Amino acid sequence: MSSPLLFSPIALGPISLSNRIMISPMCQYSAHDGNANGWHMAHLGTLALSGAALLTVEASAVSPEGRITPGCLGLYNDQNEASLKAVVDMLRAASETKLMLQLAHAGRKASSARPWEGGALLSAADGGWETIAPSAVPHKPEETSPRAMSRADIQRVTDDFAKAAQRARRLGFDAVELHAAHGYLLHEFLSPIANQRDDEYGGSLDNRMRLLFEIFNAMRTELGSDIALGVRVTGSDWVDGGWSISDCVTLCQKLAAAGADFVDVSSGGVSPLQKISIGPGYQVGFAEQVKRAVAIPVITVGMITEPQQAETILHSGQADMVALARAFISDPRWPWHAAAALGGTLKGHPQYYRCMPSSMPKIFGDTTTNQR
């Protein structure tokens, strides 16, 4: 029996990973003024012991107004950096899992209530703030319109991403993912649904991609060549006349040429009119089309829950890595059970070896449980 691809090594640019399992960024909406706290310690600490090779810290805003909600993580001041350093230091002490940070700006979807509080756009009276976007077009017709960004706004946002990348480097992250999907600011610039500008940042596909590349290049300068830098992209808006998989393929080819170390292919989020065909692996086809067109690693995400499903995706050449999110909340030891099901091995933590039932295949190598 051949070794499963899911547990084979892979490189994302300058970093080497022991397997092809990524924990996707999951917003927790539990920060205070952008600062990480005990919740993030507990949440990420559990995930760091899972056996996944790459753990991604949730979307972290590059400015206060770039937060999705008042509870979102940020990396825009010294307090944010110090609080996240405590989390990173704890994770490093507990695990050899590689750490990635996702940097983001929510654009017109910022200033929203937490999901469990309804998720609606917040007014100033309720603690909200003015949102910005490529054009003064609201996400939903009933919402207050965002302010169309001036060139000064564009430069400020670019600088904010560069400064956050600088902080990420100081914090010692192995990789950084630039968020350009899910209807947030950079996706808003990419999509003709949200971008109705008539200057060099709107209109043609090249113009709509301009800001993304300006930010990507600024971040690369700050991160250097020893930290992996990739982009979460969208495969489709799922709306007629919106961003398409053809656009995505073109973008990913240009990102590869610009030095991106990977792309992470998701979809949707820019319009409430989207018609998504949701089902197991519903976004894998987008990743497959990108993979056919680029030589850099392609990560796929979205309702990947079963070990054999993940292995089939890799074995059939649809993607190079799989990213899981909610599956890890349901089963924080998902890689253990995947290794047992597929006949793979992974590096474990000896403190936990004694919990392994005798009926479970040996997935960690030396699992001696003798004690005095």
C-alpha positions in Angstrom: 0.0 0.0 0.0 1.5 3.4 -1.0 1.9 6.1 1.5 -1.0 8.6 1.5 -0.3 11.9 -0.2 -2.1 13.7 2.6 0.8 12.8 4.9 3.6 13.6 2.5 5.7 16.7 2.8 5.3 19.8 0.7 7.1 23.2 0.4 5.3 26.6 0.3 8.1 28.7 -1.1 10.8 28.9 1.7 8.9 26.8 4.3 8.7 23.0 4.5 5.6 21.3 5.8 5.4 17.7 7.1 2.0 17.0 5.7 -0.6 18.7 3.4 -3.2 19.6 6.0 -3.8 23.3 6.7 -6.1 24.7 9.4 -8.0 27.5 7.7 -8.3 30.9 9.4 -11.5 31.0 11.5 -12.7 34.4 12.8 -13.6 34.2 16.5 -14.9 37.7 17.0 -13.6 37.7 20.5 -10.8 40.2 20.6 -10.8 43.4 22.7 -9.8 46.5 20.7 -8.1 44.2 18.2 -6.1 42.4 21.0 -5.8 38.7 21.4 -6.7 37.2 24.8 -7.3 34.0 26.7 -9.9 32.7 24.2 -7.3 32.8 21.4 -4.8 31.0 23.6 -7.2 28.2 24.3 -8.6 28.0 20.7 -5.3 28.1 18.9 -3.5 26.0 21.5 -5.9 23.2 20.9 -5.5 23.4 17.2 -1.7 23.5 17.4 -1.7 20.0 19.0 -3.8 18.5 16.2 -1.0 17.3 13.9 -1.9 19.6 11.0 1.3 21.0 9.5 0.1 24.5 9.1 -2.1 26.5 11.5 -3.5 29.8 10.2 -4.4 32.6 12.7 -7.7 34.2 11.8 -8.1 37.2 9.6 -6.4 40.1 11.4 -7.3 43.6 10.3 -4.6 46.0 9.2 -6.5 49.0 10.6 -9.3 49.6 13.2 -11.8 50.4 10.4 -10.7 47.2 8.5 -12.2 44.9 11.2 -15.3 43.0 10.3 -16.7 43.4 13.8 -15.6 45.3 16.9 -14.4 41.8 18.2 -12.0 41.1 15.3 -8.3 40.6 15.8 -6.0 43.4 14.5 -2.4 44.0 13.9 -2.3 47.8 13.6 -0.7 48.9 16.9 1.8 47.9 19.5 -0.8 46.5 21.9 -2.2 44.2 19.1 1.4 43.1 18.4 2.2 42.4 22.1 -1.0 40.4 22.7 -0.5 38.3 19.6 3.2 37.7 20.6 2.0 36.1 23.8 -0.2 33.7 21.7 2.6 33.0 19.2 5.1 32.3 22.0 2.7 29.9 23.6 2.1 28.1 20.3 5.9 27.8 19.6 6.5 26.4 23.1 3.8 23.7 22.7 4.2 22.6 19.1 6.3 22.5 15.9 3.3 23.3 13.7 4.1 26.1 11.3 2.2 29.3 11.8 0.6 31.5 9.2 -1.2 34.8 9.7 -4.0 36.0 7.5 -4.0 39.8 7.0 -7.2 41.5 5.8 -9.3 44.6 5.4 -13.1 44.1 5.5 -13.9 47.1 3.3 -17.7 47.7 3.0 -18.4 44.6 5.1 -16.6 46.1 8.1 -18.4 47.7 11.1 -20.8 44.7 11.5 -22.2 43.0 14.5 -20.9 39.7 15.6 -22.6 36.7 13.8 -24.4 35.7 17.1 -25.6 39.3 17.4 -27.2 39.3 14.0 -24.3 40.3 11.8 -25.9 43.5 10.6 -24.0 46.7 9.7 -23.6 48.7 12.9 -24.6 52.4 13.2 -22.3 54.9 14.9 -24.7 54.9 17.8 -24.2 51.1 18.2 -20.4 51.3 18.0 -20.0 51.2 14.3 -17.8 53.3 12.0 -17.6 54.6 8.5 -16.7 51.9 6.0 -14.7 52.4 2.8 -14.8 50.5 -0.5 -13.7 51.0 -4.2 -17.1 52.6 -4.9 -20.0 54.0 -2.9 -22.1 50.8 -3.5 -23.5 49.1 -0.4 -23.2 45.3 0.1 -27.0 45.1 0.6 -29.4 47.7 -0.8 -30.8 48.6 2.6 -27.3 49.3 4.1 -25.6 52.6 4.4 -23.3 53.1 1.4 -19.5 53.0 2.1 -17.3 55.9 1.2 -15.6 55.5 -2.2 -11.9 55.5 -1.5 -9.7 58.4 -2.6 -6.2 57.9 -3.8 -5.0 59.0 -0.4 -7.2 56.2 1.1 -5.7 53.7 -1.3 -2.2 54.7 -0.3 -3.0 54.6 3.4 -4.5 51.1 3.1 -1.4 49.9 1.1 0.8 51.3 3.9 -1.3 49.7 6.5 -0.8 46.2 4.9 2.9 46.9 4.7 3.2 47.9 8.4 1.1 44.8 9.4 3.5 42.6 7.4 6.4 44.2 9.2 4.8 43.3 12.5 4.1 39.8 11.3 7.8 39.4 10.5 8.7 40.6 14.0 6.3 38.1 15.5 8.1 35.3 13.7 5.3 33.9 11.6 6.4 31.3 9.0 3.9 32.5 6.4 1.4 35.2 5.7 -1.8 35.0 3.6 -3.2 38.1 2.0 -7.0 38.0 2.1 -8.5 38.8 -1.3 -11.7 36.8 -1.1 -15.1 36.6 0.7 -16.3 40.0 -0.3 -13.7 42.0 1.7 -11.8 45.0 0.4 -9.4 43.5 -2.1 -12.1 41.2 -3.4 -14.3 44.3 -3.7 -11.7 45.9 -6.0 -11.4 42.7 -8.1 -15.2 42.2 -8.6 -17.1 44.4 -11.1 -20.1 44.0 -8.8 -18.5 46.2 -6.1 -15.9 48.1 -8.2 -17.5 50.8 -10.4 -14.5 53.1 -10.6 -13.5 54.9 -13.7 -9.8 55.5 -12.8 -6.8 53.2 -13.0 -8.2 51.0 -10.2 -11.4 50.2 -12.0 -12.8 49.1 -15.3 -10.5 46.6 -17.0 -9.4 43.4 -15.2 -5.8 44.7 -15.0 -7.0 47.9 -13.4 -9.2 46.0 -10.9 -6.2 43.8 -9.9 -3.9 46.8 -9.5 -4.4 47.4 -5.8 -3.9 43.8 -4.9 -0.5 43.7 -6.6 0.6 47.0 -5.1 -0.2 45.6 -1.6 1.3 42.2 -2.4 4.6 43.8 -3.5 4.7 46.1 -0.5 4.2 43.1 1.8 6.8 41.1 0.0 9.3 43.9 0.6 8.6 43.9 4.3 8.5 40.1 4.7 11.6 39.2 2.7 12.2 36.0 1.0 12.3 33.7 4.0 8.6 34.0 4.9 6.1 32.4 2.6 3.6 34.9 1.1 0.4 33.7 -0.6 -3.1 35.0 -1.4 -6.6 33.7 -0.6 -8.4 34.3 -3.9 -12.0 33.8 -5.0 -12.9 31.3 -7.7 -16.3 32.9 -8.5 -18.7 35.5 -7.2 -21.5 33.0 -8.0 -23.3 35.9 -9.7 -23.8 36.5 -13.4 -21.5 39.3 -14.5 -19.3 39.0 -11.5 -15.8 37.7 -10.9 -15.3 34.4 -12.7 -13.0 31.4 -12.6 -11.4 32.7 -15.8 -10.6 35.9 -14.0 -9.3 33.9 -11.1 -7.0 31.8 -13.3 -5.6 35.0 -14.8 -5.0 36.5 -11.4 -3.3 33.4 -10.1 -1.0 33.2 -13.1 0.0 36.9 -12.5 0.5 36.2 -8.8 2.8 33.2 -9.6 4.8 35.5 -11.9 5.0 38.1 -9.1 6.5 35.6 -6.7 3.5 34.3 -4.7 4.4 31.1 -2.9 0.9 29.7 -3.0 -2.7 30.5 -3.7 -5.7 29.4 -1.5 -8.8 29.2 -3.6 -12.2 30.0 -2.0 -15.3 31.7 -3.5 -18.3 33.9 -2.9 -19.1 36.6 -0.3 -19.3 39.8 -2.5 -23.0 39.8 -3.1 -26.2 38.6 -1.3 -27.4 37.7 -4.8 -24.9 34.8 -5.0 -26.3 31.4 -5.9 -23.8 28.9 -4.5 -24.1 25.2 -5.2 -23.1 24.0 -1.7 -22.0 20.4 -1.2 -19.0 18.4 -0.2 -15.9 19.9 -1.8 -18.0 22.5 -3.7 -15.0 24.7 -4.3 -12.5 22.0 -5.4 -13.3 22.5 -9.1 -12.1 26.1 -8.9 -8.8 25.0 -7.3 -8.4 22.3 -10.0 -8.7 24.9 -12.8 -6.1 27.1 -11.1 -3.8 24.2 -10.6 -3.8 23.4 -14.3 -2.6 26.9 -15.0 0.1 27.6 -12.4 3.2 25.8 -11.0 3.0 27.1 -7.5 1.1 25.1 -4.8 -2.7 25.4 -4.8 -4.7 25.0 -1.6 -8.4 24.1 -1.7 -11.0 24.7 1.0 -14.7 24.3 1.6 -16.7 21.3 3.0 -13.7 19.0 3.0 -14.5 16.8 6.0 -13.5 13.1 5.3 -10.0 11.7 5.1 -10.6 9.8 1.9 -12.2 12.8 0.4 -9.1 14.8 1.1 -6.8 12.1 -0.2 -8.8 11.8 -3.4 -8.5 15.5 -4.0 -4.7 15.3 -3.7 -4.3 12.0 -5.6 -6.4 13.2 -8.5 -4.3 16.3 -8.8 -7.1 18.8 -8.1 -5.0 20.6 -5.4 -1.7 20.3 -3.6 -3.0 20.9 0.0 -6.4 20.8 1.7 -7.6 23.4 4.2 -10.2 22.6 6.8 -11.9 24.8 9.3 -15.2 23.7 10.9 -14.1 20.0 10.7 -11.4 20.9 13.2 -13.8 22.5 15.6 -15.9 19.3 15.5 -12.8 17.1 15.7 -9.6 18.8 16.9 -7.7 15.5 16.3 -8.8 15.2 12.7 -5.3 14.4 11.4 -4.9 11.6 13.9 -8.1 9.9 12.6 -7.2 10.7 9.0 -3.8 9.0 9.5 -5.4 6.0 11.1 -8.0 5.7 8.2 -5.4 6.2 5.4 -2.4 4.4 6.8 -0.4 7.6 7.3 2.0 8.8 10.1 2.5 12.1 11.6 4.6 13.7 14.4 2.7 13.6 17.6 3.1 14.8 21.2 4.2 12.0 23.6 2.1 13.6 26.4 -0.9 12.3 24.5 0.3 8.8 23.4 -1.3 7.0 26.3 -4.8 8.0 25.1 -4.4 6.0 21.9 -6.6 2.8 21.9 -4.8 -0.4 21.2 -7.0 -1.0 18.3 -5.8 2.2 16.6 -2.9 1.8 14.1 0.4 3.2 15.1 0.4 6.6 13.6 3.1 8.4 15.6 6.0 6.0 15.3 7.3 5.4 18.9 4.2 5.4 21.1 5.7 3.8 24.2 3.5 4.4 27.2 5.6 2.8 29.9 5.6 4.8 33.1 7.1 4.3 36.5 
